[in-house]
Amino acid sequence: MALAIAVTPNHQISGHFKQSTGFMVYNDDGHLITELAVTALKPRGCHLQKALQAQLTELNVDSVVLGKIGRRSLQRFLGACRT
């Protein structure tokens, strides 16, 4: 399994999901697997969340760390995880 951390351009934990520019993905041993650039995923909104969820699933991510996420974004993201 793996852990994804939502980050800013400076690789700090993002204060909010929609302000994240990427995700740093680490394995169980704490080694960086890859960095996903959110800005490369188009379009934004539900399609972005589904594309992001698909990438995280491919990397076996089971935990995501971020500062905040709005209720609607969380519902959409969790909904994307169920499809």
PDB file of N, CA, C and O in Angstrom:
ATOM      1  N   MET A   1       0.837  -1.185   0.000  1.00  0.00           N
ATOM      2  CA  MET A   1       0.000   0.000   0.000  1.00  0.00           C
ATOM      3  C   MET A   1       0.882   1.249   0.000  1.00  0.00           C
ATOM      4  O   MET A   1       2.088   1.175   0.238  1.00  0.00           O
ATOM      5  N   ALA A   2       0.259   2.391  -0.271  1.00  0.00           N
ATOM      6  CA  ALA A   2       1.012   3.631  -0.408  1.00  0.00           C
ATOM      7  C   ALA A   2       0.238   4.791   0.209  1.00  0.00           C
ATOM      8  O   ALA A   2      -0.959   4.692   0.479  1.00  0.00           O
ATOM      9  N   LEU A   3       0.952   5.889   0.421  1.00  0.00           N
ATOM     10  CA  LEU A   3       0.414   7.103   1.011  1.00  0.00           C
ATOM     11  C   LEU A   3       0.619   8.246   0.027  1.00  0.00           C
ATOM     12  O   LEU A   3       1.716   8.408  -0.507  1.00  0.00           O
ATOM     13  N   ALA A   4      -0.418   9.041  -0.221  1.00  0.00           N
ATOM     14  CA  ALA A   4      -0.320  10.216  -1.097  1.00  0.00           C
ATOM     15  C   ALA A   4      -0.487  11.472  -0.253  1.00  0.00           C
ATOM     16  O   ALA A   4      -1.405  11.561   0.562  1.00  0.00           O
ATOM     17  N   ILE A   5       0.394  12.436  -0.446  1.00  0.00           N
ATOM     18  CA  ILE A   5       0.341  13.695   0.284  1.00  0.00           C
ATOM     19  C   ILE A   5       0.103  14.822  -0.712  1.00  0.00           C
ATOM     20  O   ILE A   5       0.895  15.013  -1.635  1.00  0.00           O
ATOM     21  N   ALA A   6      -0.992  15.574  -0.531  1.00  0.00           N
ATOM     22  CA  ALA A   6      -1.291  16.725  -1.382  1.00  0.00           C
ATOM     23  C   ALA A   6      -0.291  17.832  -1.057  1.00  0.00           C
ATOM     24  O   ALA A   6      -0.108  18.195   0.105  1.00  0.00           O
ATOM     25  N   VAL A   7       0.352  18.362  -2.095  1.00  0.00           N
ATOM     26  CA  VAL A   7       1.414  19.336  -1.862  1.00  0.00           C
ATOM     27  C   VAL A   7       1.240  20.605  -2.693  1.00  0.00           C
ATOM     28  O   VAL A   7       0.507  20.643  -3.681  1.00  0.00           O
ATOM     29  N   THR A   8       1.952  21.646  -2.244  1.00  0.00           N
ATOM     30  CA  THR A   8       2.057  22.920  -2.948  1.00  0.00           C
ATOM     31  C   THR A   8       3.262  22.832  -3.894  1.00  0.00           C
ATOM     32  O   THR A   8       3.971  21.826  -3.886  1.00  0.00           O
ATOM     33  N   PRO A   9       3.505  23.865  -4.705  1.00  0.00           N
ATOM     34  CA  PRO A   9       4.694  23.845  -5.565  1.00  0.00           C
ATOM     35  C   PRO A   9       6.007  23.715  -4.780  1.00  0.00           C
ATOM     36  O   PRO A   9       7.013  23.263  -5.327  1.00  0.00           O
ATOM     37  N   ASN A  10       5.997  24.111  -3.495  1.00  0.00           N
ATOM     38  CA  ASN A  10       7.193  24.024  -2.648  1.00  0.00           C
ATOM     39  C   ASN A  10       7.282  22.700  -1.895  1.00  0.00           C
ATOM     40  O   ASN A  10       8.120  22.541  -1.007  1.00  0.00           O
ATOM     41  N   HIS A  11       6.416  21.751  -2.252  1.00  0.00           N
ATOM     42  CA  HIS A  11       6.361  20.421  -1.628  1.00  0.00           C
ATOM     43  C   HIS A  11       6.016  20.473  -0.142  1.00  0.00           C
ATOM     44  O   HIS A  11       6.489  19.651   0.644  1.00  0.00           O
ATOM     45  N   GLN A  12       5.189  21.444   0.233  1.00  0.00           N
ATOM     46  CA  GLN A  12       4.634  21.490   1.578  1.00  0.00           C
ATOM     47  C   GLN A  12       3.221  20.934   1.503  1.00  0.00           C
ATOM     48  O   GLN A  12       2.597  20.974   0.443  1.00  0.00           O
ATOM     49  N   ILE A  13       2.704  20.409   2.626  1.00  0.00           N
ATOM     50  CA  ILE A  13       1.341  19.889   2.619  1.00  0.00           C
ATOM     51  C   ILE A  13       0.397  21.018   2.232  1.00  0.00           C
ATOM     52  O   ILE A  13       0.439  22.110   2.799  1.00  0.00           O
ATOM     53  N   SER A  14      -0.447  20.733   1.265  1.00  0.00           N
ATOM     54  CA  SER A  14      -1.367  21.738   0.754  1.00  0.00           C
ATOM     55  C   SER A  14      -2.411  22.095   1.801  1.00  0.00           C
ATOM     56  O   SER A  14      -2.917  21.225   2.509  1.00  0.00           O
ATOM     57  N   GLY A  15      -2.727  23.373   1.893  1.00  0.00           N
ATOM     58  CA  GLY A  15      -3.732  23.833   2.839  1.00  0.00           C
ATOM     59  C   GLY A  15      -5.146  23.454   2.427  1.00  0.00           C
ATOM     60  O   GLY A  15      -6.046  23.412   3.265  1.00  0.00           O
ATOM     61  N   HIS A  16      -5.348  23.178   1.148  1.00  0.00           N
ATOM     62  CA  HIS A  16      -6.671  22.842   0.658  1.00  0.00           C
ATOM     63  C   HIS A  16      -6.556  21.997  -0.601  1.00  0.00           C
ATOM     64  O   HIS A  16      -5.681  22.229  -1.436  1.00  0.00           O
ATOM     65  N   PHE A  17      -7.437  21.022  -0.734  1.00  0.00           N
ATOM     66  CA  PHE A  17      -7.423  20.091  -1.865  1.00  0.00           C
ATOM     67  C   PHE A  17      -7.387  20.800  -3.210  1.00  0.00           C
ATOM     68  O   PHE A  17      -6.592  20.438  -4.077  1.00  0.00           O
ATOM     69  N   LYS A  18      -8.242  21.812  -3.396  1.00  0.00           N
ATOM     70  CA  LYS A  18      -8.320  22.492  -4.686  1.00  0.00           C
ATOM     71  C   LYS A  18      -7.108  23.368  -4.970  1.00  0.00           C
ATOM     72  O   LYS A  18      -6.920  23.799  -6.107  1.00  0.00           O
ATOM     73  N   GLN A  19      -6.289  23.638  -3.973  1.00  0.00           N
ATOM     74  CA  GLN A  19      -5.075  24.421  -4.179  1.00  0.00           C
ATOM     75  C   GLN A  19      -3.852  23.537  -4.364  1.00  0.00           C
ATOM     76  O   GLN A  19      -2.749  24.040  -4.581  1.00  0.00           O
ATOM     77  N   SER A  20      -4.035  22.240  -4.282  1.00  0.00           N
ATOM     78  CA  SER A  20      -2.921  21.309  -4.450  1.00  0.00           C
ATOM     79  C   SER A  20      -2.432  21.343  -5.885  1.00  0.00           C
ATOM     80  O   SER A  20      -3.226  21.371  -6.825  1.00  0.00           O
ATOM     81  N   THR A  21      -1.119  21.339  -6.044  1.00  0.00           N
ATOM     82  CA  THR A  21      -0.544  21.281  -7.393  1.00  0.00           C
ATOM     83  C   THR A  21      -0.042  19.885  -7.720  1.00  0.00           C
ATOM     84  O   THR A  21       0.333  19.597  -8.856  1.00  0.00           O
ATOM     85  N   GLY A  22      -0.037  19.024  -6.715  1.00  0.00           N
ATOM     86  CA  GLY A  22       0.422  17.667  -6.956  1.00  0.00           C
ATOM     87  C   GLY A  22       0.294  16.806  -5.722  1.00  0.00           C
ATOM     88  O   GLY A  22      -0.120  17.264  -4.657  1.00  0.00           O
ATOM     89  N   PHE A  23       0.656  15.552  -5.889  1.00  0.00           N
ATOM     90  CA  PHE A  23       0.654  14.587  -4.798  1.00  0.00           C
ATOM     91  C   PHE A  23       1.979  13.848  -4.808  1.00  0.00           C
ATOM     92  O   PHE A  23       2.412  13.350  -5.848  1.00  0.00           O
ATOM     93  N   MET A  24       2.621  13.775  -3.653  1.00  0.00           N
ATOM     94  CA  MET A  24       3.826  12.974  -3.487  1.00  0.00           C
ATOM     95  C   MET A  24       3.344  11.617  -2.984  1.00  0.00           C
ATOM     96  O   MET A  24       2.609  11.547  -1.999  1.00  0.00           O
ATOM     97  N   VAL A  25       3.749  10.552  -3.645  1.00  0.00           N
ATOM     98  CA  VAL A  25       3.277   9.214  -3.289  1.00  0.00           C
ATOM     99  C   VAL A  25       4.446   8.408  -2.735  1.00  0.00           C
ATOM    100  O   VAL A  25       5.482   8.258  -3.384  1.00  0.00           O
ATOM    101  N   TYR A  26       4.257   7.889  -1.511  1.00  0.00           N
ATOM    102  CA  TYR A  26       5.295   7.140  -0.801  1.00  0.00           C
ATOM    103  C   TYR A  26       4.839   5.706  -0.546  1.00  0.00           C
ATOM    104  O   TYR A  26       3.652   5.448  -0.347  1.00  0.00           O
ATOM    105  N   ASN A  27       5.795   4.778  -0.554  1.00  0.00           N
ATOM    106  CA  ASN A  27       5.454   3.394  -0.220  1.00  0.00           C
ATOM    107  C   ASN A  27       5.490   3.211   1.294  1.00  0.00           C
ATOM    108  O   ASN A  27       5.752   4.162   2.031  1.00  0.00           O
ATOM    109  N   ASP A  28       5.229   1.996   1.756  1.00  0.00           N
ATOM    110  CA  ASP A  28       5.186   1.712   3.198  1.00  0.00           C
ATOM    111  C   ASP A  28       6.523   1.959   3.898  1.00  0.00           C
ATOM    112  O   ASP A  28       6.559   2.205   5.104  1.00  0.00           O
ATOM    113  N   ASP A  29       7.614   1.892   3.145  1.00  0.00           N
ATOM    114  CA  ASP A  29       8.941   2.112   3.720  1.00  0.00           C
ATOM    115  C   ASP A  29       9.325   3.586   3.761  1.00  0.00           C
ATOM    116  O   ASP A  29      10.412   3.935   4.222  1.00  0.00           O
ATOM    117  N   GLY A  30       8.427   4.462   3.274  1.00  0.00           N
ATOM    118  CA  GLY A  30       8.700   5.891   3.286  1.00  0.00           C
ATOM    119  C   GLY A  30       9.499   6.382   2.098  1.00  0.00           C
ATOM    120  O   GLY A  30       9.959   7.524   2.094  1.00  0.00           O
ATOM    121  N   HIS A  31       9.673   5.541   1.088  1.00  0.00           N
ATOM    122  CA  HIS A  31      10.403   5.944  -0.113  1.00  0.00           C
ATOM    123  C   HIS A  31       9.438   6.554  -1.133  1.00  0.00           C
ATOM    124  O   HIS A  31       8.338   6.046  -1.351  1.00  0.00           O
ATOM    125  N   LEU A  32       9.872   7.642  -1.746  1.00  0.00           N
ATOM    126  CA  LEU A  32       9.066   8.304  -2.762  1.00  0.00           C
ATOM    127  C   LEU A  32       8.910   7.391  -3.968  1.00  0.00           C
ATOM    128  O   LEU A  32       9.896   6.936  -4.546  1.00  0.00           O
ATOM    129  N   ILE A  33       7.658   7.125  -4.345  1.00  0.00           N
ATOM    130  CA  ILE A  33       7.374   6.315  -5.533  1.00  0.00           C
ATOM    131  C   ILE A  33       7.310   7.215  -6.752  1.00  0.00           C
ATOM    132  O   ILE A  33       7.977   6.977  -7.759  1.00  0.00           O
ATOM    133  N   THR A  34       6.486   8.267  -6.641  1.00  0.00           N
ATOM    134  CA  THR A  34       6.300   9.191  -7.761  1.00  0.00           C
ATOM    135  C   THR A  34       5.654  10.478  -7.270  1.00  0.00           C
ATOM    136  O   THR A  34       5.173  10.562  -6.140  1.00  0.00           O
ATOM    137  N   GLU A  35       5.655  11.466  -8.136  1.00  0.00           N
ATOM    138  CA  GLU A  35       4.949  12.713  -7.874  1.00  0.00           C
ATOM    139  C   GLU A  35       3.937  12.912  -8.988  1.00  0.00           C
ATOM    140  O   GLU A  35       4.291  12.916 -10.167  1.00  0.00           O
ATOM    141  N   LEU A  36       2.673  13.077  -8.609  1.00  0.00           N
ATOM    142  CA  LEU A  36       1.607  13.316  -9.579  1.00  0.00           C
ATOM    143  C   LEU A  36       1.356  14.810  -9.663  1.00  0.00           C
ATOM    144  O   LEU A  36       1.148  15.465  -8.642  1.00  0.00           O
ATOM    145  N   ALA A  37       1.374  15.351 -10.868  1.00  0.00           N
ATOM    146  CA  ALA A  37       1.097  16.767 -11.072  1.00  0.00           C
ATOM    147  C   ALA A  37      -0.388  16.950 -11.360  1.00  0.00           C
ATOM    148  O   ALA A  37      -0.877  16.529 -12.409  1.00  0.00           O
ATOM    149  N   VAL A  38      -1.102  17.573 -10.434  1.00  0.00           N
ATOM    150  CA  VAL A  38      -2.538  17.811 -10.604  1.00  0.00           C
ATOM    151  C   VAL A  38      -2.789  18.752 -11.765  1.00  0.00           C
ATOM    152  O   VAL A  38      -3.783  18.598 -12.475  1.00  0.00           O
ATOM    153  N   THR A  39      -1.925  19.711 -11.974  1.00  0.00           N
ATOM    154  CA  THR A  39      -2.124  20.692 -13.038  1.00  0.00           C
ATOM    155  C   THR A  39      -2.091  20.045 -14.415  1.00  0.00           C
ATOM    156  O   THR A  39      -2.592  20.629 -15.375  1.00  0.00           O
ATOM    157  N   ALA A  40      -1.518  18.861 -14.533  1.00  0.00           N
ATOM    158  CA  ALA A  40      -1.468  18.162 -15.823  1.00  0.00           C
ATOM    159  C   ALA A  40      -2.781  17.445 -16.126  1.00  0.00           C
ATOM    160  O   ALA A  40      -3.027  17.052 -17.266  1.00  0.00           O
ATOM    161  N   LEU A  41      -3.619  17.275 -15.113  1.00  0.00           N
ATOM    162  CA  LEU A  41      -4.896  16.586 -15.298  1.00  0.00           C
ATOM    163  C   LEU A  41      -5.959  17.596 -15.693  1.00  0.00           C
ATOM    164  O   LEU A  41      -6.225  18.540 -14.949  1.00  0.00           O
ATOM    165  N   LYS A  42      -6.555  17.412 -16.829  1.00  0.00           N
ATOM    166  CA  LYS A  42      -7.619  18.294 -17.307  1.00  0.00           C
ATOM    167  C   LYS A  42      -8.811  17.438 -17.662  1.00  0.00           C
ATOM    168  O   LYS A  42      -8.608  16.279 -18.023  1.00  0.00           O
ATOM    169  N   PRO A  43     -10.027  17.911 -17.588  1.00  0.00           N
ATOM    170  CA  PRO A  43     -10.467  19.176 -17.010  1.00  0.00           C
ATOM    171  C   PRO A  43     -10.548  19.089 -15.488  1.00  0.00           C
ATOM    172  O   PRO A  43     -10.370  18.020 -14.904  1.00  0.00           O
ATOM    173  N   ARG A  44     -10.812  20.202 -14.873  1.00  0.00           N
ATOM    174  CA  ARG A  44     -10.940  20.262 -13.421  1.00  0.00           C
ATOM    175  C   ARG A  44     -12.299  19.705 -13.001  1.00  0.00           C
ATOM    176  O   ARG A  44     -13.098  19.308 -13.849  1.00  0.00           O
ATOM    177  N   GLY A  45     -12.560  19.675 -11.702  1.00  0.00           N
ATOM    178  CA  GLY A  45     -13.856  19.227 -11.192  1.00  0.00           C
ATOM    179  C   GLY A  45     -13.939  17.714 -11.084  1.00  0.00           C
ATOM    180  O   GLY A  45     -12.954  17.046 -10.772  1.00  0.00           O
ATOM    181  N   CYS A  46     -15.131  17.180 -11.345  1.00  0.00           N
ATOM    182  CA  CYS A  46     -15.372  15.738 -11.199  1.00  0.00           C
ATOM    183  C   CYS A  46     -14.437  14.916 -12.065  1.00  0.00           C
ATOM    184  O   CYS A  46     -13.943  13.874 -11.633  1.00  0.00           O
ATOM    185  N   HIS A  47     -14.190  15.376 -13.285  1.00  0.00           N
ATOM    186  CA  HIS A  47     -13.322  14.619 -14.183  1.00  0.00           C
ATOM    187  C   HIS A  47     -11.899  14.566 -13.638  1.00  0.00           C
ATOM    188  O   HIS A  47     -11.227  13.541 -13.752  1.00  0.00           O
ATOM    189  N   LEU A  48     -11.442  15.656 -13.052  1.00  0.00           N
ATOM    190  CA  LEU A  48     -10.119  15.683 -12.428  1.00  0.00           C
ATOM    191  C   LEU A  48     -10.063  14.679 -11.290  1.00  0.00           C
ATOM    192  O   LEU A  48      -9.110  13.908 -11.178  1.00  0.00           O
ATOM    193  N   GLN A  49     -11.085  14.689 -10.448  1.00  0.00           N
ATOM    194  CA  GLN A  49     -11.088  13.800  -9.289  1.00  0.00           C
ATOM    195  C   GLN A  49     -11.125  12.340  -9.712  1.00  0.00           C
ATOM    196  O   GLN A  49     -10.482  11.501  -9.080  1.00  0.00           O
ATOM    197  N   LYS A  50     -11.864  12.021 -10.770  1.00  0.00           N
ATOM    198  CA  LYS A  50     -11.906  10.641 -11.262  1.00  0.00           C
ATOM    199  C   LYS A  50     -10.557  10.236 -11.844  1.00  0.00           C
ATOM    200  O   LYS A  50     -10.098   9.116 -11.620  1.00  0.00           O
ATOM    201  N   ALA A  51      -9.919  11.135 -12.587  1.00  0.00           N
ATOM    202  CA  ALA A  51      -8.605  10.839 -13.157  1.00  0.00           C
ATOM    203  C   ALA A  51      -7.568  10.670 -12.051  1.00  0.00           C
ATOM    204  O   ALA A  51      -6.746   9.755 -12.096  1.00  0.00           O
ATOM    205  N   LEU A  52      -7.610  11.553 -11.063  1.00  0.00           N
ATOM    206  CA  LEU A  52      -6.692  11.467  -9.934  1.00  0.00           C
ATOM    207  C   LEU A  52      -6.914  10.168  -9.168  1.00  0.00           C
ATOM    208  O   LEU A  52      -5.958   9.477  -8.817  1.00  0.00           O
ATOM    209  N   GLN A  53      -8.176   9.837  -8.912  1.00  0.00           N
ATOM    210  CA  GLN A  53      -8.497   8.610  -8.184  1.00  0.00           C
ATOM    211  C   GLN A  53      -7.985   7.397  -8.947  1.00  0.00           C
ATOM    212  O   GLN A  53      -7.476   6.459  -8.333  1.00  0.00           O
ATOM    213  N   ALA A  54      -8.106   7.394 -10.259  1.00  0.00           N
ATOM    214  CA  ALA A  54      -7.624   6.268 -11.062  1.00  0.00           C
ATOM    215  C   ALA A  54      -6.110   6.118 -10.931  1.00  0.00           C
ATOM    216  O   ALA A  54      -5.601   5.003 -10.815  1.00  0.00           O
ATOM    217  N   GLN A  55      -5.395   7.239 -10.950  1.00  0.00           N
ATOM    218  CA  GLN A  55      -3.938   7.187 -10.791  1.00  0.00           C
ATOM    219  C   GLN A  55      -3.550   6.697  -9.400  1.00  0.00           C
ATOM    220  O   GLN A  55      -2.632   5.889  -9.256  1.00  0.00           O
ATOM    221  N   LEU A  56      -4.251   7.188  -8.374  1.00  0.00           N
ATOM    222  CA  LEU A  56      -3.942   6.759  -7.006  1.00  0.00           C
ATOM    223  C   LEU A  56      -4.241   5.272  -6.823  1.00  0.00           C
ATOM    224  O   LEU A  56      -3.509   4.571  -6.125  1.00  0.00           O
ATOM    225  N   THR A  57      -5.308   4.794  -7.447  1.00  0.00           N
ATOM    226  CA  THR A  57      -5.645   3.377  -7.377  1.00  0.00           C
ATOM    227  C   THR A  57      -4.564   2.525  -8.035  1.00  0.00           C
ATOM    228  O   THR A  57      -4.176   1.487  -7.499  1.00  0.00           O
ATOM    229  N   GLU A  58      -4.080   2.960  -9.189  1.00  0.00           N
ATOM    230  CA  GLU A  58      -3.016   2.243  -9.893  1.00  0.00           C
ATOM    231  C   GLU A  58      -1.755   2.136  -9.042  1.00  0.00           C
ATOM    232  O   GLU A  58      -1.009   1.163  -9.150  1.00  0.00           O
ATOM    233  N   LEU A  59      -1.520   3.140  -8.195  1.00  0.00           N
ATOM    234  CA  LEU A  59      -0.333   3.155  -7.335  1.00  0.00           C
ATOM    235  C   LEU A  59      -0.589   2.488  -5.985  1.00  0.00           C
ATOM    236  O   LEU A  59       0.279   2.508  -5.112  1.00  0.00           O
ATOM    237  N   ASN A  60      -1.771   1.897  -5.806  1.00  0.00           N
ATOM    238  CA  ASN A  60      -2.161   1.222  -4.559  1.00  0.00           C
ATOM    239  C   ASN A  60      -2.186   2.154  -3.352  1.00  0.00           C
ATOM    240  O   ASN A  60      -1.859   1.743  -2.239  1.00  0.00           O
ATOM    241  N   VAL A  61      -2.574   3.406  -3.572  1.00  0.00           N
ATOM    242  CA  VAL A  61      -2.680   4.373  -2.479  1.00  0.00           C
ATOM    243  C   VAL A  61      -3.920   4.041  -1.653  1.00  0.00           C
ATOM    244  O   VAL A  61      -5.021   3.897  -2.185  1.00  0.00           O
ATOM    245  N   ASP A  62      -3.717   3.923  -0.333  1.00  0.00           N
ATOM    246  CA  ASP A  62      -4.844   3.660   0.551  1.00  0.00           C
ATOM    247  C   ASP A  62      -5.053   4.766   1.573  1.00  0.00           C
ATOM    248  O   ASP A  62      -5.986   4.698   2.373  1.00  0.00           O
ATOM    249  N   SER A  63      -4.185   5.800   1.560  1.00  0.00           N
ATOM    250  CA  SER A  63      -4.322   6.939   2.470  1.00  0.00           C
ATOM    251  C   SER A  63      -3.898   8.215   1.750  1.00  0.00           C
ATOM    252  O   SER A  63      -2.937   8.226   0.981  1.00  0.00           O
ATOM    253  N   VAL A  64      -4.645   9.300   2.020  1.00  0.00           N
ATOM    254  CA  VAL A  64      -4.332  10.600   1.429  1.00  0.00           C
ATOM    255  C   VAL A  64      -4.251  11.623   2.550  1.00  0.00           C
ATOM    256  O   VAL A  64      -5.126  11.678   3.414  1.00  0.00           O
ATOM    257  N   VAL A  65      -3.188  12.441   2.533  1.00  0.00           N
ATOM    258  CA  VAL A  65      -2.988  13.485   3.535  1.00  0.00           C
ATOM    259  C   VAL A  65      -3.131  14.832   2.853  1.00  0.00           C
ATOM    260  O   VAL A  65      -2.496  15.086   1.829  1.00  0.00           O
ATOM    261  N   LEU A  66      -3.977  15.711   3.427  1.00  0.00           N
ATOM    262  CA  LEU A  66      -4.108  17.076   2.943  1.00  0.00           C
ATOM    263  C   LEU A  66      -4.637  17.945   4.058  1.00  0.00           C
ATOM    264  O   LEU A  66      -5.136  17.441   5.065  1.00  0.00           O
ATOM    265  N   GLY A  67      -4.529  19.248   3.883  1.00  0.00           N
ATOM    266  CA  GLY A  67      -4.963  20.178   4.925  1.00  0.00           C
ATOM    267  C   GLY A  67      -6.469  20.188   5.109  1.00  0.00           C
ATOM    268  O   GLY A  67      -6.971  19.859   6.184  1.00  0.00           O
ATOM    269  N   LYS A  68      -7.196  20.568   4.057  1.00  0.00           N
ATOM    270  CA  LYS A  68      -8.657  20.667   4.109  1.00  0.00           C
ATOM    271  C   LYS A  68      -9.232  20.235   2.779  1.00  0.00           C
ATOM    272  O   LYS A  68      -8.559  20.243   1.749  1.00  0.00           O
ATOM    273  N   ILE A  69     -10.503  19.857   2.834  1.00  0.00           N
ATOM    274  CA  ILE A  69     -11.239  19.556   1.607  1.00  0.00           C
ATOM    275  C   ILE A  69     -12.695  19.911   1.866  1.00  0.00           C
ATOM    276  O   ILE A  69     -13.241  19.588   2.920  1.00  0.00           O
ATOM    277  N   GLY A  70     -13.312  20.567   0.916  1.00  0.00           N
ATOM    278  CA  GLY A  70     -14.713  20.941   1.065  1.00  0.00           C
ATOM    279  C   GLY A  70     -15.626  19.726   1.028  1.00  0.00           C
ATOM    280  O   GLY A  70     -15.257  18.670   0.515  1.00  0.00           O
ATOM    281  N   ARG A  71     -16.797  19.888   1.569  1.00  0.00           N
ATOM    282  CA  ARG A  71     -17.757  18.783   1.647  1.00  0.00           C
ATOM    283  C   ARG A  71     -18.076  18.223   0.263  1.00  0.00           C
ATOM    284  O   ARG A  71     -18.052  17.007   0.071  1.00  0.00           O
ATOM    285  N   ARG A  72     -18.372  19.087  -0.695  1.00  0.00           N
ATOM    286  CA  ARG A  72     -18.731  18.613  -2.040  1.00  0.00           C
ATOM    287  C   ARG A  72     -17.545  17.935  -2.717  1.00  0.00           C
ATOM    288  O   ARG A  72     -17.708  16.902  -3.367  1.00  0.00           O
ATOM    289  N   SER A  73     -16.362  18.505  -2.568  1.00  0.00           N
ATOM    290  CA  SER A  73     -15.178  17.877  -3.159  1.00  0.00           C
ATOM    291  C   SER A  73     -14.913  16.513  -2.540  1.00  0.00           C
ATOM    292  O   SER A  73     -14.553  15.566  -3.238  1.00  0.00           O
ATOM    293  N   LEU A  74     -15.091  16.420  -1.242  1.00  0.00           N
ATOM    294  CA  LEU A  74     -14.893  15.141  -0.566  1.00  0.00           C
ATOM    295  C   LEU A  74     -15.909  14.110  -1.050  1.00  0.00           C
ATOM    296  O   LEU A  74     -15.555  12.963  -1.321  1.00  0.00           O
ATOM    297  N   GLN A  75     -17.165  14.520  -1.157  1.00  0.00           N
ATOM    298  CA  GLN A  75     -18.197  13.602  -1.638  1.00  0.00           C
ATOM    299  C   GLN A  75     -17.888  13.132  -3.054  1.00  0.00           C
ATOM    300  O   GLN A  75     -18.036  11.950  -3.364  1.00  0.00           O
ATOM    301  N   ARG A  76     -17.459  14.055  -3.915  1.00  0.00           N
ATOM    302  CA  ARG A  76     -17.115  13.684  -5.288  1.00  0.00           C
ATOM    303  C   ARG A  76     -15.917  12.747  -5.315  1.00  0.00           C
ATOM    304  O   ARG A  76     -15.906  11.754  -6.043  1.00  0.00           O
ATOM    305  N   PHE A  77     -14.915  13.073  -4.521  1.00  0.00           N
ATOM    306  CA  PHE A  77     -13.694  12.253  -4.507  1.00  0.00           C
ATOM    307  C   PHE A  77     -14.002  10.847  -3.988  1.00  0.00           C
ATOM    308  O   PHE A  77     -13.550   9.857  -4.564  1.00  0.00           O
ATOM    309  N   LEU A  78     -14.763  10.761  -2.911  1.00  0.00           N
ATOM    310  CA  LEU A  78     -15.130   9.450  -2.378  1.00  0.00           C
ATOM    311  C   LEU A  78     -16.032   8.706  -3.361  1.00  0.00           C
ATOM    312  O   LEU A  78     -15.931   7.488  -3.505  1.00  0.00           O
ATOM    313  N   GLY A  79     -16.906   9.441  -4.031  1.00  0.00           N
ATOM    314  CA  GLY A  79     -17.753   8.822  -5.046  1.00  0.00           C
ATOM    315  C   GLY A  79     -16.932   8.270  -6.196  1.00  0.00           C
ATOM    316  O   GLY A  79     -17.237   7.203  -6.728  1.00  0.00           O
ATOM    317  N   ALA A  80     -15.889   8.996  -6.582  1.00  0.00           N
ATOM    318  CA  ALA A  80     -15.010   8.511  -7.641  1.00  0.00           C
ATOM    319  C   ALA A  80     -14.296   7.247  -7.209  1.00  0.00           C
ATOM    320  O   ALA A  80     -14.006   6.381  -8.035  1.00  0.00           O
ATOM    321  N   CYS A  81     -14.012   7.135  -5.927  1.00  0.00           N
ATOM    322  CA  CYS A  81     -13.334   5.956  -5.401  1.00  0.00           C
ATOM    323  C   CYS A  81     -14.226   4.730  -5.439  1.00  0.00           C
ATOM    324  O   CYS A  81     -13.727   3.605  -5.432  1.00  0.00           O
ATOM    325  N   ARG A  82     -15.524   4.924  -5.479  1.00  0.00           N
ATOM    326  CA  ARG A  82     -16.447   3.797  -5.475  1.00  0.00           C
ATOM    327  C   ARG A  82     -16.747   3.288  -6.878  1.00  0.00           C
ATOM    328  O   ARG A  82     -17.331   2.215  -7.029  1.00  0.00           O
ATOM    329  N   THR A  83     -16.357   4.038  -7.910  1.00  0.00           N
ATOM    330  CA  THR A  83     -16.698   3.614  -9.270  1.00  0.00           C
ATOM    331  C   THR A  83     -15.602   2.789  -9.879  1.00  0.00           C
ATOM    332  O   THR A  83     -15.724   2.348 -11.022  1.00  0.00           O
TER     333      THR A  83
END
